[in-house]
Amino acid sequence: MASDDVQISHSLSDRELQIVELVAAGLTNQDIAEKLEISKRTVDNHISNILTKTETGNRVALVRWALQWGKICIDEVNCCTLPPPPGGAPTPDIVAEPAEDTEQVVS
């Protein structure tokens, strides 16, 4: 069954994934239509196709599915950091230093 889930996630088009992100952001179908400059009926059709492909019955289940499979990122939750591009600058090391006004406990 796990392979079926992977196949489902690959069968969503780029536009369908874009719509999933907008659904997760809380937009209505009308809001999505206006944002993407398409008709509401087209959005309705996309949503119907997405719910069928993901085997989810409603928008809440769709968002849960998208979070589970890493298709969306909400407020830095469920996000992964991509490695820098080849030849890109390395990520600097972050060193945490104690604040000057805190006491250090010595054992």
N, C-alpha and C positions, 0 to 999 in steps of 0.2 A: 504494500500500500504506500510506503514511503516513496517509491519511484513514481507512483501516480501523482503524488503531491508535487514532486519536482517537475513533472511533465506539465501539470496545470499551471504552475508559476511561470513556465517558459512560454505558455500559449497566450498570455496576455500581451496585446500590442503595446507599443510605446504610448499611444493615445489612451488606451485603457488604464495603463499604470498612472498616467497623468491624472486621469479622472479619479482613480482610487485615492491619490494624494489629496485631491480637492475635497473628496467626500470625507476623508479623515480630518481635514481642516475645518469641517463643519459647514461647508457650503451646501446650499440647496441645489437641486437640479437647475433651477432658473439662474442662480448665481453662477453656476459652472458654465452654463450656456453663454451668459454675458461675458464672463472672463475669457472663454475660449473663442468667442465670436462664432458660435454655432447655434443651431436651433435647440430649443428645450427638448423637442421630440428626438433629436439625434442623441442628446445626453441620456434621455430615458432609454433609448435603445442600447446605448453603451452600458448603462447600469444593468439593464436586464441581461445582456450578454456576459458581463463580468460576474454577476451573481450566479449565473448558470455555470460558467467555467470554473469558478472557485467553489461551487457547491455550497454557497452560503445563502441564507434565506432572506437576509435584510442587511441594512447598512452597518449596523453594529457588529454583526457577525463578520461582515466584510472587513471592517477595520481590524477586528481581532485577528483575522486570517492574515491581513497585510502586515501587522506587527509581528506575528509569529514567524512569517517567512521573510522578514527583513525587507519588505517592499516599501515601507514608509518609515519615516523618522519623525517623532513628535517631541519637540522641546528637548532635544539631545538624548531622548530615551530610545533605546533599541538602535542606536547608530554605531557604525563602525568607522574607524579612522582609516582612510586609505593611505597606502605608502606614498612617499613623494615620487614624482615622476623620475624616470631615469635621467641622471645628470642634474637633477634638481638639488637645491641646497638641503643639507641634512637638517633634521629637526634639532634645535638647540636643547641641551640638557637643562632641565629645570631643577634648581636646587632650593629646597625649602630651608629658610633660615629663621631662627626664632626671633620674635619681635623684641625690640630693645626694652620695652616696658614690662616684660614678663620675667618672673623669677625662675631661675633654674634650680631644680631640685637635685641635690647631690646625695647619693646613697652611701 
